[in-house]
């Protein structure tokens, strides 16, 4: 019989959503092995997402653009620590280099063949493989034989108390409640139209006598600014707080706690909202449920084009629509998202 692990490591270098999704594994593994040292290897850019998690013993960081020498140093550190279990839930070239030769490494099953066939041919192999569990659940599969299982409590993200103080300062004294809008994504073809985000957010805000918080990174600031301008032009009296390019990821999490509902694309901030147990309306264009990234562990509605011949065209996202028509997003109307939000808020 294999002895229980005493030193374990989870490897997931990026990105926001994937690391937030790993919080389920972290929690249930800790519950199964309360005395085990549990470390997490991650890119430094995303380290705050796990650094404050009380179930993590130590965080090992890798530079955003780390060199081969730095990768070698990390491999040496991991070897010298003497982990008796490594959970590679990234399964990249880097993670395989680090874990090569380790006697007890387990890896996520990414269902690469099924994913490839669905994107390239439209053939859905997932039902024959037992369905399409969410990625958070897939992270548990490599250690299910150890008795690690889903506790049904979804995702989580932790931040220190000072984060809430900073979040309040960003609101500038504006009182809630708020409707959250996270209109961006790393990938251009996963982004719903700004004017429709504005119209849907405005309608909900007026119905609920709420303000609006816009969330986004520096690269998404122009999009958030456009939505802010549309909102102010329509209702100059509406409280609009545009936090784009002003917040850390943990500050975004703290601000989401003030939101009645969050409207978002298929993005990392969608998973952050789910981790804070916010009701989520997510607009999915080129990606589908089979890939495992629907909102997890919170009340949610996914709005998508029900029967578009070219979906899915990617499993992660592309710069632009490969067909040139972008119908998976342009044919999702404001009213559909608005109805989904109302149903969540009235539940």
SEZA-389858 format. One record per residue (C-alpha): residue in three letters; x, y, z; residue number from 0. Coordinates in nm, 2 decimals. Layout:
<nodes>
+------+--------+--------+--------+------+
! guro !      u !      v !      w ! bavo !
+------+--------+--------+--------+------+
!  ALA !      X !      Y !      Z !  NUM !
...
+------+--------+--------+--------+------+
</nodes>
This chain:
<nodes>
+------+--------+--------+--------+------+
! guro !      u !      v !      w ! bavo !
+------+--------+--------+--------+------+
!  UNK !   0.00 !   0.00 !   0.00 !    0 !
!  UNK !   0.13 !   0.34 !  -0.10 !    1 !
!  UNK !   0.20 !   0.56 !   0.21 !    2 !
!  UNK !   0.02 !   0.89 !   0.24 !    3 !
!  UNK !   0.22 !   1.19 !   0.12 !    4 !
!  UNK !   0.41 !   1.40 !   0.37 !    5 !
!  UNK !   0.54 !   1.65 !   0.12 !    6 !
!  UNK !   0.34 !   1.74 !  -0.19 !    7 !
!  UNK !   0.37 !   1.99 !  -0.47 !    8 !
!  UNK !   0.10 !   2.13 !  -0.71 !    9 !
!  UNK !   0.23 !   2.28 !  -1.03 !   10 !
!  UNK !   0.02 !   2.53 !  -1.22 !   11 !
!  UNK !   0.21 !   2.82 !  -1.36 !   12 !
!  UNK !  -0.07 !   3.02 !  -1.51 !   13 !
!  UNK !  -0.32 !   3.18 !  -1.58 !   14 !
!  UNK !  -0.57 !   3.36 !  -1.36 !   15 !
!  UNK !  -0.87 !   3.13 !  -1.42 !   16 !
!  UNK !  -0.67 !   2.81 !  -1.41 !   17 !
!  UNK !  -0.51 !   2.90 !  -1.08 !   18 !
!  UNK !  -0.84 !   3.00 !  -0.92 !   19 !
!  UNK !  -0.98 !   2.67 !  -1.04 !   20 !
!  UNK !  -0.70 !   2.49 !  -0.86 !   21 !
!  UNK !  -0.84 !   2.62 !  -0.52 !   22 !
!  UNK !  -1.08 !   2.32 !  -0.50 !   23 !
!  UNK !  -0.79 !   2.08 !  -0.53 !   24 !
!  UNK !  -0.59 !   2.27 !  -0.27 !   25 !
!  UNK !  -0.87 !   2.26 !  -0.02 !   26 !
!  UNK !  -0.98 !   1.90 !  -0.05 !   27 !
!  UNK !  -0.62 !   1.77 !  -0.07 !   28 !
!  UNK !  -0.55 !   1.96 !   0.26 !   29 !
!  UNK !  -0.86 !   1.81 !   0.41 !   30 !
!  UNK !  -0.76 !   1.46 !   0.31 !   31 !
!  UNK !  -0.40 !   1.51 !   0.43 !   32 !
!  UNK !  -0.40 !   1.77 !   0.71 !   33 !
!  UNK !  -0.04 !   1.70 !   0.82 !   34 !
!  UNK !   0.11 !   1.70 !   0.47 !   35 !
!  UNK !   0.33 !   1.99 !   0.36 !   36 !
!  UNK !   0.15 !   2.13 !   0.05 !   37 !
!  UNK !   0.35 !   2.37 !  -0.17 !   38 !
!  UNK !   0.24 !   2.54 !  -0.50 !   39 !
!  UNK !   0.46 !   2.63 !  -0.80 !   40 !
!  UNK !   0.33 !   2.93 !  -1.00 !   41 !
!  UNK !   0.45 !   3.22 !  -1.21 !   42 !
!  UNK !   0.53 !   3.52 !  -1.00 !   43 !
!  UNK !   0.27 !   3.73 !  -1.18 !   44 !
!  UNK !  -0.01 !   3.51 !  -1.03 !   45 !
!  UNK !   0.15 !   3.42 !  -0.69 !   46 !
!  UNK !  -0.09 !   3.64 !  -0.49 !   47 !
!  UNK !  -0.38 !   3.41 !  -0.59 !   48 !
!  UNK !  -0.24 !   3.13 !  -0.38 !   49 !
!  UNK !   0.00 !   3.31 !  -0.14 !   50 !
!  UNK !  -0.27 !   3.39 !   0.12 !   51 !
!  UNK !  -0.44 !   3.05 !   0.10 !   52 !
!  UNK !  -0.42 !   2.90 !   0.45 !   53 !
!  UNK !  -0.41 !   2.55 !   0.30 !   54 !
!  UNK !  -0.08 !   2.62 !   0.12 !   55 !
!  UNK !   0.25 !   2.57 !   0.31 !   56 !
!  UNK !   0.49 !   2.75 !   0.07 !   57 !
!  UNK !   0.47 !   2.91 !  -0.27 !   58 !
!  UNK !   0.75 !   2.86 !  -0.52 !   59 !
!  UNK !   0.76 !   3.13 !  -0.79 !   60 !
!  UNK !   0.89 !   3.12 !  -1.15 !   61 !
!  UNK !   0.95 !   3.45 !  -1.33 !   62 !
!  UNK !   0.70 !   3.55 !  -1.60 !   63 !
!  UNK !   0.97 !   3.52 !  -1.87 !   64 !
!  UNK !   1.20 !   3.28 !  -1.69 !   65 !
!  UNK !   1.51 !   3.15 !  -1.85 !   66 !
!  UNK !   1.63 !   2.80 !  -1.89 !   67 !
!  UNK !   1.88 !   2.86 !  -1.60 !   68 !
!  UNK !   1.59 !   2.97 !  -1.38 !   69 !
!  UNK !   1.39 !   2.66 !  -1.48 !   70 !
!  UNK !   1.69 !   2.45 !  -1.39 !   71 !
!  UNK !   1.72 !   2.61 !  -1.05 !   72 !
!  UNK !   1.35 !   2.54 !  -0.98 !   73 !
!  UNK !   1.40 !   2.18 !  -1.08 !   74 !
!  UNK !   1.69 !   2.16 !  -0.84 !   75 !
!  UNK !   1.49 !   2.32 !  -0.56 !   76 !
!  UNK !   1.21 !   2.07 !  -0.61 !   77 !
!  UNK !   1.45 !   1.78 !  -0.62 !   78 !
!  UNK !   1.62 !   1.89 !  -0.30 !   79 !
!  UNK !   1.29 !   1.94 !  -0.12 !   80 !
!  UNK !   1.22 !   1.57 !  -0.16 !   81 !
!  UNK !   0.85 !   1.58 !  -0.25 !   82 !
!  UNK !   0.69 !   1.24 !  -0.23 !   83 !
!  UNK !   0.40 !   1.35 !  -0.46 !   84 !
!  UNK !   0.39 !   1.61 !  -0.74 !   85 !
!  UNK !   0.06 !   1.70 !  -0.89 !   86 !
!  UNK !   0.12 !   1.85 !  -1.24 !   87 !
!  UNK !  -0.21 !   2.01 !  -1.33 !   88 !
!  UNK !  -0.04 !   2.23 !  -1.59 !   89 !
!  UNK !   0.12 !   1.96 !  -1.81 !   90 !
!  UNK !   0.34 !   2.19 !  -2.01 !   91 !
!  UNK !   0.69 !   2.15 !  -2.14 !   92 !
!  UNK !   0.82 !   2.35 !  -1.84 !   93 !
!  UNK !   0.63 !   2.13 !  -1.59 !   94 !
!  UNK !   0.74 !   1.81 !  -1.76 !   95 !
!  UNK !   1.11 !   1.93 !  -1.75 !   96 !
!  UNK !   1.07 !   2.00 !  -1.38 !   97 !
!  UNK !   0.91 !   1.67 !  -1.30 !   98 !
!  UNK !   1.11 !   1.45 !  -1.54 !   99 !
!  UNK !   1.23 !   1.14 !  -1.35 !  100 !
!  UNK !   1.04 !   1.21 !  -1.04 !  101 !
!  UNK !   0.91 !   0.87 !  -0.91 !  102 !
!  UNK !   0.56 !   0.99 !  -0.81 !  103 !
!  UNK !   0.42 !   1.25 !  -1.05 !  104 !
!  UNK !   0.06 !   1.26 !  -1.14 !  105 !
!  UNK !  -0.09 !   1.47 !  -1.42 !  106 !
!  UNK !  -0.42 !   1.61 !  -1.53 !  107 !
!  UNK !  -0.59 !   1.44 !  -1.82 !  108 !
!  UNK !  -0.66 !   1.73 !  -2.06 !  109 !
!  UNK !  -0.86 !   1.51 !  -2.30 !  110 !
!  UNK !  -0.65 !   1.65 !  -2.58 !  111 !
!  UNK !  -0.78 !   1.42 !  -2.85 !  112 !
!  UNK !  -1.15 !   1.49 !  -2.77 !  113 !
!  UNK !  -1.07 !   1.86 !  -2.76 !  114 !
!  UNK !  -0.88 !   1.85 !  -3.10 !  115 !
!  UNK !  -1.16 !   1.65 !  -3.27 !  116 !
!  UNK !  -1.44 !   1.89 !  -3.14 !  117 !
!  UNK !  -1.25 !   2.20 !  -3.26 !  118 !
!  UNK !  -1.13 !   2.07 !  -3.59 !  119 !
!  UNK !  -1.41 !   1.83 !  -3.70 !  120 !
!  UNK !  -1.71 !   1.91 !  -3.48 !  121 !
!  UNK !  -1.71 !   1.54 !  -3.36 !  122 !
!  UNK !  -1.79 !   1.52 !  -2.99 !  123 !
!  UNK !  -1.60 !   1.24 !  -2.83 !  124 !
!  UNK !  -1.66 !   1.37 !  -2.47 !  125 !
!  UNK !  -1.97 !   1.16 !  -2.40 !  126 !
!  UNK !  -1.78 !   0.85 !  -2.48 !  127 !
!  UNK !  -1.52 !   0.95 !  -2.23 !  128 !
!  UNK !  -1.76 !   0.99 !  -1.95 !  129 !
!  UNK !  -1.88 !   1.34 !  -2.01 !  130 !
!  UNK !  -1.71 !   1.67 !  -1.96 !  131 !
!  UNK !  -1.65 !   1.76 !  -1.59 !  132 !
!  UNK !  -1.53 !   2.11 !  -1.52 !  133 !
!  UNK !  -1.16 !   2.18 !  -1.50 !  134 !
!  UNK !  -1.17 !   2.22 !  -1.13 !  135 !
!  UNK !  -1.31 !   1.86 !  -1.10 !  136 !
!  UNK !  -1.05 !   1.74 !  -1.36 !  137 !
!  UNK !  -0.77 !   1.87 !  -1.13 !  138 !
!  UNK !  -0.90 !   1.61 !  -0.87 !  139 !
!  UNK !  -0.88 !   1.31 !  -1.10 !  140 !
!  UNK !  -0.51 !   1.24 !  -1.07 !  141 !
!  UNK !  -0.54 !   1.20 !  -0.69 !  142 !
!  UNK !  -0.89 !   1.05 !  -0.67 !  143 !
!  UNK !  -0.73 !   0.71 !  -0.59 !  144 !
!  UNK !  -0.59 !   0.87 !  -0.27 !  145 !
!  UNK !  -0.94 !   0.95 !  -0.15 !  146 !
!  UNK !  -0.94 !   1.32 !  -0.26 !  147 !
!  UNK !  -1.29 !   1.41 !  -0.38 !  148 !
!  UNK !  -1.50 !   1.71 !  -0.44 !  149 !
!  UNK !  -1.67 !   1.86 !  -0.13 !  150 !
!  UNK !  -1.92 !   2.06 !  -0.33 !  151 !
!  UNK !  -1.80 !   2.40 !  -0.19 !  152 !
!  UNK !  -1.67 !   2.54 !  -0.52 !  153 !
!  UNK !  -1.37 !   2.78 !  -0.55 !  154 !
!  UNK !  -1.21 !   3.03 !  -0.32 !  155 !
!  UNK !  -0.95 !   3.30 !  -0.32 !  156 !
!  UNK !  -0.81 !   3.47 !  -0.01 !  157 !
!  UNK !  -0.67 !   3.81 !   0.05 !  158 !
!  UNK !  -0.53 !   4.00 !   0.36 !  159 !
!  UNK !  -0.75 !   4.25 !   0.55 !  160 !
!  UNK !  -0.58 !   4.55 !   0.41 !  161 !
!  UNK !  -0.70 !   4.46 !   0.06 !  162 !
!  UNK !  -1.06 !   4.56 !   0.16 !  163 !
!  UNK !  -0.94 !   4.90 !   0.28 !  164 !
!  UNK !  -0.77 !   4.96 !  -0.06 !  165 !
!  UNK !  -1.08 !   4.84 !  -0.24 !  166 !
!  UNK !  -1.30 !   5.08 !  -0.04 !  167 !
!  UNK !  -1.07 !   5.37 !  -0.13 !  168 !
!  UNK !  -1.11 !   5.29 !  -0.50 !  169 !
!  UNK !  -1.48 !   5.34 !  -0.45 !  170 !
!  UNK !  -1.42 !   5.69 !  -0.34 !  171 !
!  UNK !  -1.70 !   5.68 !  -0.09 !  172 !
!  UNK !  -1.96 !   5.56 !  -0.34 !  173 !
!  UNK !  -2.21 !   5.34 !  -0.17 !  174 !
!  UNK !  -2.33 !   5.02 !  -0.31 !  175 !
!  UNK !  -2.47 !   4.79 !  -0.41 !  176 !
!  UNK !  -2.31 !   4.75 !  -0.75 !  177 !
!  UNK !  -2.34 !   4.57 !  -1.08 !  178 !
!  UNK !  -2.00 !   4.43 !  -1.18 !  179 !
!  UNK !  -1.89 !   4.43 !  -1.55 !  180 !
!  UNK !  -1.57 !   4.25 !  -1.65 !  181 !
!  UNK !  -1.58 !   4.31 !  -2.03 !  182 !
!  UNK !  -1.23 !   4.19 !  -2.13 !  183 !
!  UNK !  -1.04 !   3.88 !  -2.21 !  184 !
!  UNK !  -0.69 !   3.80 !  -2.32 !  185 !
!  UNK !  -0.84 !   3.67 !  -2.64 !  186 !
!  UNK !  -1.02 !   3.90 !  -2.88 !  187 !
!  UNK !  -1.28 !   3.66 !  -3.01 !  188 !
!  UNK !  -1.40 !   3.58 !  -2.65 !  189 !
!  UNK !  -1.52 !   3.94 !  -2.60 !  190 !
!  UNK !  -1.88 !   4.05 !  -2.61 !  191 !
!  UNK !  -1.97 !   4.39 !  -2.75 !  192 !
!  UNK !  -1.90 !   4.69 !  -2.52 !  193 !
!  UNK !  -2.22 !   4.87 !  -2.60 !  194 !
!  UNK !  -2.42 !   4.56 !  -2.51 !  195 !
!  UNK !  -2.24 !   4.53 !  -2.18 !  196 !
!  UNK !  -2.32 !   4.89 !  -2.11 !  197 !
!  UNK !  -2.69 !   4.85 !  -2.19 !  198 !
!  UNK !  -2.73 !   4.53 !  -1.99 !  199 !
!  UNK !  -2.54 !   4.67 !  -1.69 !  200 !
!  UNK !  -2.73 !   5.00 !  -1.70 !  201 !
!  UNK !  -3.07 !   4.83 !  -1.71 !  202 !
!  UNK !  -2.99 !   4.61 !  -1.41 !  203 !
!  UNK !  -2.83 !   4.90 !  -1.22 !  204 !
!  UNK !  -3.14 !   5.11 !  -1.26 !  205 !
!  UNK !  -3.38 !   4.83 !  -1.16 !  206 !
!  UNK !  -3.17 !   4.75 !  -0.85 !  207 !
!  UNK !  -3.08 !   5.12 !  -0.77 !  208 !
!  UNK !  -2.72 !   5.02 !  -0.79 !  209 !
!  UNK !  -2.40 !   5.16 !  -0.92 !  210 !
!  UNK !  -2.16 !   4.99 !  -1.17 !  211 !
!  UNK !  -1.80 !   4.88 !  -1.12 !  212 !
!  UNK !  -1.59 !   4.81 !  -1.43 !  213 !
!  UNK !  -1.31 !   4.56 !  -1.39 !  214 !
!  UNK !  -1.01 !   4.52 !  -1.63 !  215 !
!  UNK !  -0.64 !   4.50 !  -1.66 !  216 !
!  UNK !  -0.42 !   4.77 !  -1.83 !  217 !
!  UNK !  -0.47 !   4.60 !  -2.17 !  218 !
!  UNK !  -0.85 !   4.62 !  -2.12 !  219 !
!  UNK !  -0.86 !   4.98 !  -2.01 !  220 !
!  UNK !  -0.97 !   5.12 !  -2.34 !  221 !
!  UNK !  -1.27 !   4.88 !  -2.34 !  222 !
!  UNK !  -1.37 !   4.98 !  -1.99 !  223 !
!  UNK !  -1.33 !   5.35 !  -2.07 !  224 !
!  UNK !  -1.56 !   5.30 !  -2.37 !  225 !
!  UNK !  -1.83 !   5.14 !  -2.16 !  226 !
!  UNK !  -1.79 !   5.41 !  -1.89 !  227 !
!  UNK !  -1.84 !   5.68 !  -2.15 !  228 !
!  UNK !  -2.15 !   5.51 !  -2.29 !  229 !
!  UNK !  -2.29 !   5.48 !  -1.94 !  230 !
!  UNK !  -2.22 !   5.84 !  -1.84 !  231 !
!  UNK !  -2.36 !   5.97 !  -2.17 !  232 !
!  UNK !  -2.69 !   5.78 !  -2.10 !  233 !
!  UNK !  -2.71 !   5.85 !  -1.73 !  234 !
!  UNK !  -2.48 !   6.12 !  -1.60 !  235 !
!  UNK !  -2.62 !   6.07 !  -1.25 !  236 !
!  UNK !  -2.53 !   5.70 !  -1.23 !  237 !
!  UNK !  -2.24 !   5.60 !  -1.00 !  238 !
!  UNK !  -1.98 !   5.44 !  -1.23 !  239 !
!  UNK !  -1.65 !   5.33 !  -1.08 !  240 !
!  UNK !  -1.39 !   5.23 !  -1.35 !  241 !
!  UNK !  -1.11 !   5.04 !  -1.18 !  242 !
!  UNK !  -0.94 !   4.92 !  -1.50 !  243 !
!  UNK !  -0.56 !   4.93 !  -1.47 !  244 !
!  UNK !  -0.59 !   5.04 !  -1.10 !  245 !
!  UNK !  -0.63 !   4.72 !  -0.92 !  246 !
!  UNK !  -0.44 !   4.40 !  -0.82 !  247 !
!  UNK !  -0.62 !   4.07 !  -0.87 !  248 !
!  UNK !  -0.69 !   4.05 !  -0.50 !  249 !
!  UNK !  -0.84 !   4.40 !  -0.50 !  250 !
!  UNK !  -1.07 !   4.30 !  -0.78 !  251 !
!  UNK !  -1.18 !   4.00 !  -0.57 !  252 !
!  UNK !  -1.25 !   4.23 !  -0.27 !  253 !
!  UNK !  -1.45 !   4.47 !  -0.50 !  254 !
!  UNK !  -1.65 !   4.19 !  -0.64 !  255 !
!  UNK !  -1.78 !   4.12 !  -0.29 !  256 !
!  UNK !  -1.98 !   4.45 !  -0.33 !  257 !
!  UNK !  -2.15 !   4.33 !  -0.65 !  258 !
!  UNK !  -2.51 !   4.20 !  -0.68 !  259 !
!  UNK !  -2.41 !   4.02 !  -1.00 !  260 !
!  UNK !  -2.11 !   4.02 !  -1.23 !  261 !
!  UNK !  -2.15 !   4.03 !  -1.61 !  262 !
!  UNK !  -1.84 !   3.88 !  -1.78 !  263 !
!  UNK !  -1.69 !   3.70 !  -2.08 !  264 !
!  UNK !  -1.53 !   3.36 !  -2.05 !  265 !
!  UNK !  -1.22 !   3.49 !  -1.87 !  266 !
!  UNK !  -1.01 !   3.47 !  -1.56 !  267 !
!  UNK !  -1.22 !   3.74 !  -1.38 !  268 !
!  UNK !  -1.53 !   3.52 !  -1.44 !  269 !
!  UNK !  -1.36 !   3.25 !  -1.22 !  270 !
!  UNK !  -1.25 !   3.51 !  -0.97 !  271 !
!  UNK !  -1.62 !   3.62 !  -0.93 !  272 !
!  UNK !  -1.72 !   3.26 !  -0.89 !  273 !
!  UNK !  -1.46 !   3.21 !  -0.62 !  274 !
!  UNK !  -1.61 !   3.50 !  -0.43 !  275 !
!  UNK !  -1.95 !   3.34 !  -0.47 !  276 !
!  UNK !  -2.10 !   3.62 !  -0.68 !  277 !
!  UNK !  -2.39 !   3.55 !  -0.92 !  278 !
!  UNK !  -2.23 !   3.54 !  -1.26 !  279 !
!  UNK !  -2.37 !   3.59 !  -1.61 !  280 !
!  UNK !  -2.10 !   3.47 !  -1.85 !  281 !
!  UNK !  -2.11 !   3.53 !  -2.23 !  282 !
!  UNK !  -1.95 !   3.24 !  -2.41 !  283 !
!  UNK !  -1.87 !   3.28 !  -2.78 !  284 !
!  UNK !  -1.61 !   3.05 !  -2.94 !  285 !
!  UNK !  -1.57 !   2.81 !  -2.65 !  286 !
!  UNK !  -1.81 !   2.55 !  -2.52 !  287 !
!  UNK !  -1.90 !   2.36 !  -2.20 !  288 !
!  UNK !  -1.70 !   2.05 !  -2.29 !  289 !
!  UNK !  -1.37 !   2.23 !  -2.24 !  290 !
!  UNK !  -1.45 !   2.26 !  -1.87 !  291 !
!  UNK !  -1.45 !   2.64 !  -1.81 !  292 !
!  UNK !  -1.81 !   2.72 !  -1.73 !  293 !
!  UNK !  -1.85 !   2.90 !  -1.39 !  294 !
!  UNK !  -1.80 !   2.67 !  -1.10 !  295 !
!  UNK !  -1.95 !   2.67 !  -0.75 !  296 !
!  UNK !  -2.17 !   2.97 !  -0.77 !  297 !
!  UNK !  -2.51 !   3.07 !  -0.90 !  298 !
!  UNK !  -2.46 !   3.14 !  -1.27 !  299 !
!  UNK !  -2.61 !   3.16 !  -1.62 !  300 !
!  UNK !  -2.41 !   3.10 !  -1.93 !  301 !
!  UNK !  -2.53 !   3.28 !  -2.24 !  302 !
!  UNK !  -2.42 !   3.13 !  -2.57 !  303 !
!  UNK !  -2.52 !   3.09 !  -2.94 !  304 !
!  UNK !  -2.72 !   2.76 !  -2.92 !  305 !
!  UNK !  -2.65 !   2.61 !  -3.26 !  306 !
!  UNK !  -2.38 !   2.79 !  -3.46 !  307 !
!  UNK !  -2.21 !   2.56 !  -3.71 !  308 !
!  UNK !  -1.85 !   2.69 !  -3.64 !  309 !
!  UNK !  -1.86 !   2.66 !  -3.26 !  310 !
!  UNK !  -1.62 !   2.58 !  -3.11 !  311 !
!  UNK !  -1.34 !   2.73 !  -3.32 !  312 !
!  UNK !  -1.08 !   2.72 !  -3.04 !  313 !
!  UNK !  -1.04 !   2.57 !  -2.69 !  314 !
!  UNK !  -0.86 !   2.88 !  -2.54 !  315 !
!  UNK !  -0.94 !   3.17 !  -2.76 !  316 !
!  UNK !  -0.80 !   3.35 !  -3.07 !  317 !
!  UNK !  -0.71 !   3.71 !  -3.15 !  318 !
!  UNK !  -1.01 !   3.74 !  -3.39 !  319 !
!  UNK !  -1.29 !   3.54 !  -3.54 !  320 !
!  UNK !  -1.13 !   3.29 !  -3.79 !  321 !
!  UNK !  -1.44 !   3.31 !  -4.01 !  322 !
!  UNK !  -1.46 !   3.69 !  -4.01 !  323 !
!  UNK !  -1.82 !   3.72 !  -3.90 !  324 !
!  UNK !  -1.80 !   3.69 !  -3.52 !  325 !
!  UNK !  -2.16 !   3.57 !  -3.51 !  326 !
!  UNK !  -2.11 !   3.38 !  -3.19 !  327 !
!  UNK !  -2.09 !   3.72 !  -3.01 !  328 !
!  UNK !  -2.28 !   3.96 !  -3.24 !  329 !
!  UNK !  -2.59 !   3.75 !  -3.24 !  330 !
!  UNK !  -2.61 !   3.74 !  -2.86 !  331 !
!  UNK !  -2.85 !   4.03 !  -2.78 !  332 !
!  UNK !  -2.85 !   4.26 !  -2.48 !  333 !
!  UNK !  -3.20 !   4.12 !  -2.38 !  334 !
!  UNK !  -3.07 !   3.77 !  -2.35 !  335 !
!  UNK !  -2.80 !   3.87 !  -2.10 !  336 !
!  UNK !  -3.04 !   4.09 !  -1.92 !  337 !
!  UNK !  -3.30 !   3.81 !  -1.88 !  338 !
!  UNK !  -3.03 !   3.58 !  -1.74 !  339 !
!  UNK !  -2.92 !   3.84 !  -1.49 !  340 !
!  UNK !  -3.28 !   3.90 !  -1.37 !  341 !
!  UNK !  -3.34 !   3.53 !  -1.33 !  342 !
!  UNK !  -3.03 !   3.51 !  -1.10 !  343 !
!  UNK !  -3.12 !   3.81 !  -0.90 !  344 !
!  UNK !  -3.48 !   3.70 !  -0.85 !  345 !
!  UNK !  -3.39 !   3.34 !  -0.76 !  346 !
+------+--------+--------+--------+------+
</nodes>
